[in-house]
Amino acid sequence: MKKVFPLIFLFILPLFLVGCGTKKFQLQDYMSEITTSYYQAEGEGLNISLSVGQREIDYKVDGLHGATCGFSLFEIKFDNILEENTINISVIIDGKDYSLVLEHNPVNNTYMGDLGFAISNDSSVQVKVEGQTLNLTNVSDNFAVSSDEALEKASVVLIDELASCYNNGNFCGECYLKILNEQNGSFNELFWCFRLVCSQGIKYDVVINVQTGEVVGVNL
């Protein structure tokens, strides 16, 4: 059975994961994607979310961490499935206009598109789509568990797995931290989803409630 270690192991982990005896292990140095701000809005027949953070420029889930850049990823889910492969939206960030093309994602029937940079945590965001104008709210401001705290919790749960990715003075893996939006009728709840991918192709997942901090799922 998987052991859940006490918080003190957060401080032990960097002590034994040391590259060549010169640099302490920092999980943040191996984040191939991390969401730090999350916006939402609900319109007539649709829901919009906006994830903001940093991710790999050459985005590959291959267990190797590369250089990163900022992103602001819009995702729109319609109550009724549209026939179009792409839709156009207008975005206003702090009073500046942008045009953005969203592409259909057949996996979850949403439309997605990235501005190509990370907006500020306190930015005002307005979206015009399908004849509606919606103001997005930064709901992550009200999370009881921040992205840094989610990483700490995931590090505790996956302490053995993180150690197993460390080989010959190098951490051979990459990590992801995203927001998981679970919607079902009137149910709408958000979770932090942390994924560890080792270079051997092994993947581990931890799901954490953004409000309670409870670890609600572990996939080993």
ABEGO torsion letter per residue (X at the ends): XBBBBBAAAAAAAAAABBBGGABBBBAAAABABBBABBBBBBBBGBBBBBBBEBBBABBBBAGBBBBBBBBBBBBBBBABBBABABBBBBBBBGGBBBBBBBBBBAAAGBBBBBAGBBBBAABBBBBBBGGBBBBBBBAAAABABBAAAAAAAAAAAAAAAAAAABBGGBBBBBBBBBBBBBBBEABBBBBBBBBBBBAAGBBBBBBBBAAAGBBABBBX
